[in-house]
Amino acid sequence: MDVREAGVPVPPPSATEQVLRRELAAAYRLVAHFGMTDLVYTHLSARLPGERHAYLVNPYGFLFEEITASSLVSVDADGHPRQQTAWPINPAGFVIHSAIHRARPDAACVMHTHTVAGMAVAAQDRKILPINQISMEFHDRIGFHAYEGLAAEDNLSERERLVRDLGDKHGLILQNHGLLTVGRTVAECFYRMYYLEQACRIQVAAQSTGVKLHFPSLPSILRARQQFEDDTDQGQLIWQALIRKLDREQPDYRN
């Protein structure tokens, strides 16, 4: 039941939820800052702490640069609001997120983008090429999901295939569509999305030269990947620096 119609009173967010709202709002602003938006489309979502199937997501129609902590909407697993809100939610757009949140307990955050570089790589059959050390971090860590048309609420079978194709990986290339990453925290998910995007930009730029690409040996690729994975920071140092940047330049994201 939509609480906007039922008039159900909603308690104020807990302190833990307020922290998560600020973190996710910060991620929206950073995705906008780094040029990874598609106007009002795509979503970043986070599972509410202590809730089985409750998530935070952006109100439909907002630019990412407009998102604030209080503007995020709590929704159920079907993308229906759990709180009073004057703005619509796009349940069809939340289909991908809900499927992954449900299947992956460690996917506390899910990010999905439509960028030029990401969509260019998603239009290829070769996935992420290990042609740079940034790309090597994702070697065999990104799944591949075949295109099935626009996401739809009633396409339950595609949800199953999304989950299957993701498996235990860090993200997906959605063929002819875009990119997706998961993370145990907002910071980790953003770190993976930022560098997956960089890997795509590097790949498209290298391919555009027309010069034969150099591929390091498999042992070198695996060693580089392991070096990245041995770093237990998982983007926290970067995240803290980016939060300081937002606090200086766009402090209203906290509102």
N, C-alpha and C positions, 0 to 999 in steps of 0.2 A: 504494500500500500504506500502511495506517495504521501509523505507527511505534509507536503504543501497543501494537499487537498483535505487531508484528515484533520489538520490543525493540531497535530500532536506536539506537545511541548518538548523541546529538546534541551537537555542540560548543557551548560557551558563546557567547552573542551577541557579535559584534564591538563595538568602541567606537561605530562608526557606527550599528549596529542598536540599541544601548542608548540612544543619543540619540533615535532615532526612536520607540522604545518609550515613552520619557518624554513626548515631544511628543504622541503619540496618546493615551496615558493621560490627559494633561492635557486634551485635547479632550473625552474622555468625561466627565471631571469638570465641565468648563465647560458642556457640553450639559445635564447634570443641573442645574447651578447656575442656568442661565437658563430652566429649565422646558421643555425641548424633548425630553423622553424619553417613551417609551411602555413603561414598566415594563422588562421584559427584552428587548423587541423592538427591531428596527432595528439598524443597524450603522454604524460608522465604520471605514474600512479604509485601510491605507497600503501602498504597494509597498515591499518590502525593497530597499535599495540594492544594486546589483550583481547582482540576481536577475532573471531573465526573467519568470517567473510564480510569484512567491512574495510573500505578503502577510501583514500583521498584522491580526488581527480579534479581537473580544471573544469570550470563552467564553460559550456559550449558558447562560442562567440567572442571570447576574450583573446586578445593577442597575448603571447607569452610575456611580453614586456609589461603587461598590465596586471599580471597575477600577484596577489598578496596572500599572506597566510590565512586571513579571514575569508577570502573569496573562494578558497578551495572548498569543494563539496564532498561530504561523506556519502558514499553510495554503497549499495549491497552488491552481491556477486553478479547481479544482472544489470548493474549500472543504474539502478533506480535510487533516487535521493533518500537518505535516511535523516535528513534535516530540512528545515524550511529554507528555501532558496528562491530568489526571484529570477534566476537564470536557468535555462534548460540544460540538460545533460544529454550527451549523444550516446545512448546505450549501444548502438551498433559499433561505434568507434571503440567502446570499452571491451568488446568481445575478446579481442586478442589478449588484453591484460588480464581479464577475469580468468580465462582458461589457464594462464601461466601461474597466476597467484594461487589458484586452487590446487594445481598439481605440484608446485614446487614450494614447500614450506620455507626454503631458504631465499625465495624470491620476494623479499620484503619490498623491493622497489623494481618497477619495470618501466623502461623508457623506449619510446618508438619515435622514429624520425623519418621524414621525407626530405632528404637533402639531394642536391644535384650529384655530388660524388657518390653518395650511398646508393641512389637510384641507378647511377651509371654502372656501378659494380653489380648491383642486383639484376641488371639487364644482361650480364655475362653468365657463362656457364662455369667459369673457372674459380669462382669464390675469391677469397682473399689470397693474393699472391705473396709469398714470403720474400719480398724484394727489398725490405728495409727492416731494421731491428724492431721498429714499432709494429710492423705487420707480423713479425715472428712471434710476438706475444700471443697472437690469436691463432697460431697454427694449430689446427685440429681442436680449437676451442669455440668455434662458431659453427652452428648448424645451418642448414639450408632448407627452406620451405617453399615448395612449388606454388606458383600463383593459382588462385582459385576464384578470382573476382573480388569485388569489394566485400569487406567484412560484413556479416549479416547476423542478426540476433538468433535467427532460426537455423543457422547452419551448424548444428551441434557436432556433426562428423568432422568438420574442419578443425574445430577446437581440439578434437582428439589427435588429429594429424599435427597440429601445431605443437602440442605437448610432446608427441613422439619425436618430431624433428629437432626440438630443442634438447630433449634428453637431459643430461646433467651439464650441458655446455653453458658458456657465459652469455651467449646471445644467438641471434639468428640473422641471416640475410633472407629477407622475404623477397623471393624472386619477382622481378618486374614491379617492385613495390617500395621497399626501403629497408631500414635497419632496426634492430631491436636488441636491447641488452637487459640483463637482470643483475641484481646485486643484493647482498645481505643488508646493505645500508644505502641511503640516498647517495652518499659520497662515493661508495664503491661502484654503484650503477652509473653515476655520472662519469667517473674516471674511465670506465669501460666504453661508454658511448663516445666520449671525447676522443679517445685514442682509436677506436674503431673508425670513427669518422676521418681521423687523420690518416689511417691506413688506406682508406678508400681514396682520399685526395691524392696521396702519394701514388697509388696505383694508377689512377686516371692520368695524372701528370706524366708518369713514366711511360705509359702506353702511348701518350700523345706525341712523344718524340719520334716514334717510328724506329727507334734503335732497338736492337736485340736486348732483351732484359737478362740480367745476370741473376741466377739463383744459387745461393750458397749451398753447401753440402747439407744433407739432412742432419748429421751430427751437430753441425754448427747451429742450425735452426733450433734443434731441440735443446741445445745448451743455452741459447739466448732465451728461449721460452722459460726454461727452468730458472734462470737468473731473475727474470721478472717475477715468477711465482714464488721465489724464495723471499721476496720483499713483502713482509707482512703488513706494511703500511697500507697497501691497497688504496692509495689515493688520498689518505687522510691529510697528509702534509699539504698537498695541492688544494684540497677542499678548504682547509683552514685559511690558506692564502686568498682563495677566491671569495670566501665569506668576508674577509677583511676588505677586499676590493668592493664588494657590494655594499658593505656598511659605510664606506666612504662615498660611493657614487650613486647608489640606489637604496638608501636606507628604508624607503617606504615598503619594500618587499616584506618587512616584518609586521606590517599593520594587519 
